[in-house]
Each structure stands twice: as C-alpha cells, then as structure tokens.
C-alpha cells in the first residue's frame, strides 16, 4: 500500500504550486483533514472546466483522472455532480485551480 499525504497537506501543496506559477487557486469546500477525498476543478479564466478525481489504476495506484468536462449546453452539470458527491461524501475536499494548462498539476505525467 502506498503512503498517502494527509489531504490538507496535498491541497495546500496544489494551491501553492498553482499560485507560484501565476494562477489562482482556492478551497471551495473543506473536507476531512487527513483522509478526505480530493476533487479538483480545473479551469482557465472560468472556462473549459474539468473535474478530476482519483481513480484506481490497474497497477493498484490511484491517479487523478478527468471524470467530467463542462458542457456548454449545461454549464451547471459539473456543479450538480459535485453537489451530489458532497452529499454522498461530506468528508471530501473541493478545490479549484484557475490557470492555463491547469491539468498539468493533477494529470499523470508520462511514464
């Protein structure tokens, strides 16, 4: 089993990384300090919003994967989904990263 950073440390690190790269990041909803699930909304100037969640991989690891993309026809769809997730898991964190190419902070890299 892989060692896991406490959720609040990982969230803080993501926020600092985005801000140091010139972007804006904030906690939309605090979760359980140590073991809360982290949902990451990535956006660029409030557009092209994507939701990232950790998903189990074949090798047993858990990497962030894009599970939802903003639909221009229904822009509230992601908000509604996040609301459902919060109701089913009140311990989860929701953070937003607003920076160009935001997925580089959560998407798995090559290799």
N, C-alpha and C positions, 0 to 999 in steps of 0.2 A: 504494500500500500504506500502510495506517495505521501510525503509530508505535505501539509497544507498550511499556507499562511492564514492567520486569522483574517476574517473578512474585512474588518475595519482597516487593517494594515494594507491589504491589497487595494481596497477602494482609495485610500489615501495616496498610495503609490501611483495609481492610474490618474488621479486628479493632478498630482504634482507633475507627472510626465507630460500630460496634455498642456497644462499651463506653462511649463518651461519651454514647450515647443510653440508658444504663442497662441494657443487655443483657450477655450473656456470650458470648464467642467464643473459640475455640481452634483450633490446628492439630492435626488428628488424624494427619496424615501429611505430612511434608515432601517436597517434590519438587525438581526441578531449579531452582536458584536464579534463573536468568534467564529461561528459556524454558519452564518446566513448565506443563502444562495445569492449570487450577484447577477443582476440583469443590467445590461449595458445598452443604452440607446446611443447610437452614433448619428451625427448629423453634420451638415456643413451649411452654416448660415440658416439654420432652421429648415433645411430642405434635404431630400433624399435620406430620410430617417430609416434606420435599420435597427432591429433588436437582436442582440447577441446573448446567448445563454450557453452555459457549459453543458456539453452533451458527451455521453460515454462514447469512447472510440474502441475499435476492435482490439487495440493493444492494451486496453484497460485504463488508459489515461482519460482525462476529462478536459477537453479543449473547448474554447469558445467557438460557437458556430452561429451563423446568421439564421435565425428562425422566422423572422418576419421582415418584410420590406414595406415601406409606406406606399399605399395605393392612392394615386392622385384622385381617383373617383371616390374614395372613402378614407380621408386623412385621419379620421378618429379610430380606425380599426386597431392600430397599434396601442393607443391609449386604452381602448376597451379590453384588449388582450392583457395588457399589463395590470389593469384593474382586476381582472379575473385571477391572474397569478397571485396578486397581493392578497386577495380574499382566500385563496386556497393555501397560501404560504405567507402568513403575516411576518415571518422572520426574514424575508428576502429584502435585499437592497436593490434600489433602482437608481442608477446614475446616468447622467447624460454627458457625452463628450462632443463638443462642437468645435471641430477643427477640420481642415482639409485632409482628406485621406485618413479619417478617424479610425478606420478598421485596422490600421497598422498597429494600433495599441492593444487590440484584442485578438485579431485573426492569427491563426497559426502560421508561422513562417515556413520557409522551405526546409525540407529535411525533417 
